[in-house]
Amino acid sequence: MSAPLRMGTRKSEMATTQSGLVAKRLTELTGREVELVGITTYGDVTKANLTQLGGTGVFVSELRNKLIEGEIDFAVHSLKDLPTAEDPRITLVATPPRDDPRDALVSTAKLADLAPGARVGTGSPRRVAQLRSLRPDLHYVPIRGNAPTRIGKIAAGELDAVVLATAGLCRLGRDGEISQIFEVDEVLPAPGQGSLAVECPADRADLIELLGVLDDPRTRAAVTAERAVLSALEAGCAAPVGAFASDDGHILNLTAAVVAIDGVRSVRKSTSGPRLAAMDLGRDLAASMIAEGAGTLMGEQAH
Ligand SMILES: NCc1[nH]cc(CCC(=O)O)c1CC(=O)O
């Protein structure tokens, strides 16, 4: 019997739920036991607004440190929290099959039925900008904290609605509180939303082979294209950038948008191409967006 694999995860209910599912799948596929190692990240303790922290991987760095120090064998993250900058000491060894990528409204009413001036909680400039284009008359309130804390602000009377990822709500068993799921052409998701990332040390060939069974090539191609857009725009998870790729057979269809915070001006483009060229597809789409002024729109966000 080999020793259990040590899996690093954040300690929130959402993180341990999704990491637990990955661990269970790994045991089913390989027969290896997995031990959960809960790790507190800077993103869990800081009170700072995530838009000020930018795409620096506040939820990720501490898990990566533990990988490099050899305290854990692999780490599971929400893929959308990974910074686009690569660390040569770490390998993204698997992207498991993606869950629902769409954003959801948690409320007693659909967006169109909220009263004028209703308070909608979200700290994401991407969500605010796109929701403002649908409902310019609502108040968008920056909030932080884990999903249950955010949802709790509705019952507490502080907010009328909150916007969260459908995937996370499903993992928490809170999808019954969703009043509306936004189609991707209404609210373009964050690059990688709904996907998980499994990382291990780059020098551990044994783990790279073992954990590779968790990878879903379709998901990997889609998120590679989406993240290539983000990286080429030099934007992070706090930028008002949405990107979504879907895969029909071997062709990827990729849409990306930069939306100004007023919700009015935007640069939105789509393309398609072979799955194997996912990275180039994203990079080329971003270049054409920059040619149409995407950089200026993003620049307006920086305050
Ligand atoms: N750090 C926020 C974060 N990172 C991943 C998810 C949702 C789950 C996912 O996209 O896989 C969330 C919360 C949210 O956006 O509602």
The ligand as an SDF file (V2000), in Angstrom:
LIG
                    3D

 16 16  0  0  0  0  0  0  0  0999 V2000
  -13.0050   33.5080   -5.9750 N   0  0  0  0  0  0  0  0  0  0  0  0
  -14.3210   33.5020   -6.3800 C   0  0  0  0  0  0  0  0  0  0  0  0
  -14.7360   32.2650   -7.0660 C   0  0  0  0  0  0  0  0  0  0  0  0
  -13.8770   31.4370   -7.7030 N   0  0  0  0  0  0  0  0  0  0  0  0
  -14.5810   30.4250   -8.2810 C   0  0  0  0  0  0  0  0  0  0  0  0
  -15.9110   30.6420   -7.9820 C   0  0  0  0  0  0  0  0  0  0  0  0
  -17.0660   29.8600   -8.4470 C   0  0  0  0  0  0  0  0  0  0  0  0
  -16.8170   28.4750   -8.9030 C   0  0  0  0  0  0  0  0  0  0  0  0
  -16.2090   28.3360  -10.2630 C   0  0  0  0  0  0  0  0  0  0  0  0
  -16.2250   29.2400  -11.0970 O   0  0  0  0  0  0  0  0  0  0  0  0
  -15.7200   27.2270  -10.5270 O   0  0  0  0  0  0  0  0  0  0  0  0
  -16.0120   31.7720   -7.1890 C   0  0  0  0  0  0  0  0  0  0  0  0
  -17.2230   32.3490   -6.6010 C   0  0  0  0  0  0  0  0  0  0  0  0
  -18.1770   32.9260   -7.6170 C   0  0  0  0  0  0  0  0  0  0  0  0
  -17.7510   33.5310   -8.6110 O   0  0  0  0  0  0  0  0  0  0  0  0
  -19.3850   32.8080   -7.4160 O   0  0  0  0  0  0  0  0  0  0  0  0
  1  2  1  0
  2  3  1  0
  3  4  1  0
  3 12  2  0
  4  5  1  0
  5  6  2  0
  6  7  1  0
  6 12  1  0
  7  8  1  0
  8  9  1  0
  9 10  2  0
  9 11  1  0
 12 13  1  0
 13 14  1  0
 14 15  2  0
 14 16  1  0
M  END
$$$$
